[in-house]
Amino acid sequence: MRVAALSPSGTQLAGLMMHEVPAHAQRVVELGAGTGVFTRALLASGIAADKLLVIELNAELHAYLHEQFPQVHVVCGNACELKAIATGNGFIATDLADAVISGLGLLSMPRSVQKSIAESVFSVLKPEGCFIQFTYGPKSPLPQDLLDELGLSVRRGGFTWRNVPPASVFVYTRTRSEAIHAVRS
Ligand SMILES: C[S@@+](CC[C@H](N)C(=O)[O-])C[C@H]1O[C@@H](n2cnc3c(N)ncnc32)[C@H](O)[C@@H]1O
């Protein structure tokens, strides 16, 4: 219940998530890594360990991840604090992130927490960066009114039955006008 999952994500879902990571992506953040299924897939897909920041709230899982991926910045912390964490440890000192990939149980979080996480995510992303999230529900786990409020667009990625439970991938980006505004300012 605390991790909002029956079991770790399967390889099929990990593949769908990796498919959404832009080919040019170098600097990536992972939220809610659990036992590291996506962490392992990100490294296997060519993301350098020192360009990957992983945030996991659960202390036991954090210790496990730290042991499994000693070269990766693995932080025990709250995704809501992503901006402060990424600024504090210098992860975004030279460049913002190309993608944020999330295994958080966003669907079961209150709107206020969803908003806080989405704001944190987009504060560390490049203007054209993307936020990749899976969900066990049929719809975007971030509601449309929140996307409108934050100036975000959503696109449905892949779906797999071969996961327990079956899961869909959603990809969030800034709307075009917001991205252009961010680049100009
Ligand atoms: C559904 S599990 C997904 C684990 C893994 N990514 C996977 O797909 O197998 C959600 C994970 O997010 C972590 N988590 C929940 N709330 C969090 C938060 N606010 N900040 C960081 N991690 C969080 C949980 O401890 C858990 O490991």
The ligand as a MOL file (V3000), in Angstrom:
LIG
                    3D

  0  0  0     0  0            999 V3000
M  V30 BEGIN CTAB
M  V30 COUNTS 27 29 0 0 0
M  V30 BEGIN ATOM
M  V30 1 C 4.3830 2.2370 -7.7140 0
M  V30 2 S 5.9900 2.1500 -6.9270 0 CHG=1
M  V30 3 C 6.9820 2.0930 -8.4100 0
M  V30 4 C 8.3670 1.5430 -8.1880 0
M  V30 5 C 9.1870 1.3390 -9.4710 0
M  V30 6 N 9.4020 2.5730 -10.1970 0
M  V30 7 C 8.5160 0.3360 -10.3800 0
M  V30 8 O 7.9080 0.7790 -11.3730 0
M  V30 9 O 8.5910 -0.8570 -10.0950 0 CHG=-1
M  V30 10 C 6.1220 3.8500 -6.3430 0
M  V30 11 C 7.4430 4.2040 -5.6830 0
M  V30 12 O 7.4280 5.6140 -5.3960 0
M  V30 13 C 7.9220 5.8350 -4.0720 0
M  V30 14 N 7.3300 7.0950 -3.6170 0
M  V30 15 C 6.0490 7.3230 -3.2160 0
M  V30 16 N 5.8520 8.6080 -2.9220 0
M  V30 17 C 7.0370 9.2450 -3.1930 0
M  V30 18 C 7.4500 10.6000 -3.1160 0
M  V30 19 N 6.6260 11.5640 -2.7110 0
M  V30 20 N 8.7240 10.8930 -3.4730 0
M  V30 21 C 9.5760 9.9230 -3.8950 0
M  V30 22 N 9.2350 8.6130 -3.9790 0
M  V30 23 C 7.9800 8.2800 -3.6400 0
M  V30 24 C 7.4850 4.6110 -3.2970 0
M  V30 25 O 8.2460 4.4040 -2.1340 0
M  V30 26 C 7.6830 3.5010 -4.3590 0
M  V30 27 O 8.9880 2.9940 -4.3280 0
M  V30 END ATOM
M  V30 BEGIN BOND
M  V30 1 1 1 2
M  V30 2 1 2 3
M  V30 3 1 2 10
M  V30 4 1 3 4
M  V30 5 1 4 5
M  V30 6 1 5 6
M  V30 7 1 5 7
M  V30 8 2 7 8
M  V30 9 1 7 9
M  V30 10 1 10 11
M  V30 11 1 11 12
M  V30 12 1 11 26
M  V30 13 1 12 13
M  V30 14 1 13 14
M  V30 15 1 13 24
M  V30 16 1 14 15
M  V30 17 1 14 23
M  V30 18 2 15 16
M  V30 19 1 16 17
M  V30 20 1 17 18
M  V30 21 2 17 23
M  V30 22 1 18 19
M  V30 23 2 18 20
M  V30 24 1 20 21
M  V30 25 2 21 22
M  V30 26 1 22 23
M  V30 27 1 24 25
M  V30 28 1 24 26
M  V30 29 1 26 27
M  V30 END BOND
M  V30 END CTAB
M  END
